[in-house]
């Protein structure tokens, strides 16, 4: 068995033809965890060969719209296909507070369509199974697969003024994957990353944006996103072996701009492996049964 980490979206709130909204798929055997569901997540999952009916759970880092705009599509499409696959409600894992109400409203948005489909072919309206947890100040387990082989821990991250933002640590028999969600560089993510094999972290190039946003309300972006230099310092201090950059602010559109992301992380002091994310990039954590030369961090 092999654990894979697939970037289903590496973009930001501004629409891009090349980058879907934020999302990460972590798969181990038949356990498939989707972390966040930005725009076009369902399409990227289809490209990766995963249907909504195959998801074991949707993990939500926070409720900024660019991270949850495809939740409705995921839940509704899974429901429409349920009479074929019999997969049942979509499990949703999120910090308690605003998330339960948000999900309830998402399901209610298609009220007329639901009414018609229930009269026609569906047995019941769409449902989700909520796994709501109290916001943890230190990493705490919030979900485990029915098979027991995949566990998920969460911890609060620093994305104020968002009140309930978390990062996730997914542990499989092959290794540990950390997904930061949106956050400034913080000790909470550093602690979550200790001993991880792959850390998927948002990245913001303050050096490029500073002059552009000076004197505008967008100057505040630097207070709740992760500057590449500070991220490099934190990742090196935490001993991260493989850092995968996503939610790239601003979007790199040339090979030179991609290289500048890595260069700034290096300037921050990071000496491990860096992958500047693009949609459908996949990193594999090979099983311990594989030869040592094939383990950890293969990506395409």
N, C-alpha and C positions, 0 to 999 in steps of 0.2 A: 504494500500500500504506500501511497505517496500523498503528502499534503501539498496542495497548490494554493497560491495566492494570485488572484487575477484582478487587475484594476479594471473595474467596469465603467469607471468615469474619473477623469483627472482634471475636470474643468472647474469653473467658478460661476458666480451668478450670471455673468455676461455670456450669452449664447455663443457657441463655437461649432463650426462644421466638423471639427476634428476631435473635439473632446466632449463627451457626455458629462452630465452632472456627477458630483462626487459619489463614489461607491467602490467597495472592495468585496470580492467573493473569496471566502476561504473554504476550501473543500478538502475533506478527508474521507476516502471511500465513498459511502453514500450519504455522508453528512455534508450539507451545503449551507453555509452561513453567509448571508448578504448583509454587509455593514453599510448602512445608509442606502438611499434610493433616489438619487438626483435624476434630472431629466434624461430620458432614453435608457434608463437602467434595464428595462425589460428587453429592449432591442439588443443591448450589449450582452445580456445573459443568453439570448438566443444565439448570438454569434459565438459565444463560448460553449454552446451546446447544452445549456441548462434551461429548463422550463420553469415557470413559476410554481408548478406542481411539485417540483423536486426540492424546493427550498425547505430546509429543516427549521429555519427561523430567520427573521429580519431583525437585525440589531440596529437601533437608532442611536446615533451619538448626540444629536441635538435637533431642535426643530427649526433652524433656519431653512427657509423655503428651498434653497438650492440643494439641500440634502434630503428632502422628503417629497419633492414634487411628483415622484413616480410611485409613491406608496399606494395611491388610489389605483393606478394601473396594475401594480403587482397583486393587490388584494382582489381586485375585480376580475382580472384575467384568471387567477387561480380558481376563483369561484366558478367562472364560466366553464372551465375545463374539468370541474370536480366530478361531473357525471361520467366523464371518461376515465379519470384517474383515481377518484375516490380518496383524495389526499386530505380532505377536511379543512378546517380553519387554518389561516396563516398564523403561526406563532410570532408575536412581536415582543421584543425585549427592549425596554427603555426605562429610564429613570422616571419614577412616579412624579406626578405634578400635572404638567400640561399635556403629556403624551396621551393618556387615556381619552381625554376629550377630543384631541386632534384626530385620533383614529376613529372615534365614533362619528365625527363629522365627515371624515373621508368616506366612510361606508354609507352615510346618509346622502351623499352628493348625487348618487345615481338612483335615487328612490324610484323614479318612474320606470327606468330600465329594469330595475330589480322586480318591480311589480309585474311587468310584462313577461319577463323571463320565468318567474315563478309560475305564472299562469300557463306558460308554454311548455317548459322542460325542466327547470330547476326544482328541486324538492323543497328548498328553504332559502331564505335570504343569505347573503354573504356574512361570514363571521371571522373574527380573529380571536386567538387565545392570547390574552395579555399577560406577559411576565413583567410586572412593574416592580421596581426595586427602589429602596431608599437610596438617595444620593450618597455614595460612600467616599469618605475622606482618605481611606486607604484601600488597596485592592481587595475586592470581595467577590466571591463566586456568585453569579447571577443567573446562570443557565448551564445545564449539562445535557448532552445528548442522551436519548433513551438507552443507547448501547453503553453509555458510561465512558466512552473513549475520548470524547471531546468536551472540554470544559471551557467556560467563558468567565473571566473576571472583568470587573469594571472599576474605574476610579474617576472621581470628578477631575475635570481639567479646567484651565483658566481661559474661558472664552467670554468673560463678562463684557457686555451686560446680559448675555444669555445665562439664565439662572440654573438650568439643568443640562450641562454639557459633560459628556464622559468620553473617556478613551477605553478601548477594550484590549484584553490579552487573551488570546485563544491558544489553548494547549492541546496538542494532539500527540499520539504516540511518536510522531516524527520530529516534533520540536515545538517552538513557541513563536507566535506571530503577534505583534502589537500593532494596533491601528489607533492613531492619536485622535482622530476626529479633528475638529477645528479648535485651536488653542494657541496661545503664545507659548514660547519655550518655558517650561515649568518643571519643578522638582517632582510633581506628581507623575508626569510622563517618564521622567528619568528613572524613577523607582519602578514604574510599570515595565520599563524596558530592560531591567536587570536580568541577564541570563537569556534574553530573547534571541532567536536566530535571525528574524527579519523584523524591522520596524518600518511600518508605512506611516509617513509623517507629512503633514501639510508643509508647504514652503512658500515664503514670500520674500522677494528681493527688494528690500528697503532701499538699497543703493540705486536702483532703477526708478523707483516710484517716488522717492522723497521730494524731488524738485517738482515733479508733475502734479502732486497733490498738495503741495505747500499752499497754505492759506485757504484750503477748502475743507468741508466736513470730512472728506475722505482721509485726512491726516490721522484720524482716530484708528484707521485700519491697523496701524503698527502696534496698537496697544492690545490687540486680541488675535493677532496672527504671528507666525513664527518666522523671524528673520533668518535667512540662510546662514549667516555667520554664527549667530547665537545657537542655531540648531547644530551646526558642526561641532561647536565646543561641547554642547550637552551630550551629543551622541558619542563623542570620543570619551568623555568622562564616564558615561554609562557602560562603555565597553561594547557598543552595538557593532556586530560584525557586518551587517548588511542593512544599509539605509535606503529605503525606496521613497522618493519624493513624489507627492501628489498634490492636488488642489493648488496648482501652480499659479502664483500671482506675481507678475503678469504671465499670460500664456506665452510660452516660447514657440516661435513660428519658424525658426531657422536652426540648423545644426549648431551654429555659433551661439545662439541664445540658450540652447540646451546645454552646451558645454559650460556656459557661464554659471548655470545653476550649480553644477558640480564644483567648479572652480571656487565659488564662494563658500560652499560647505567645507572644502579643503582649506580655504583661508581661515576658517573658524577653528581648524585644528583636527578635523576628522581624518583618520588614516584607514578606515575600513572601506568596504565596498560601497559604491554609490550607484544607484540606478535612478535616472531622471524619468519619471513615469510617463507613459503614453497609454491610451486606452487599449485594453486587452493584453498589455504586458503581463506575463505570467512568470512567477517565481516558484520553483519546486523545492520542497524539503523532502529529500529522499528518505525512504524507510531505513531504519538501522540494519535491515536485512540486506540492503544494497551494498556493493563495494564502497569502501571509504572514499575512493576517488569520485564517486558519483553522488555523494551526499551533500546536502545543504547548499542552497543558493543558486542552483541552475536556473537561468531565466531566458525567456525569449520575447 
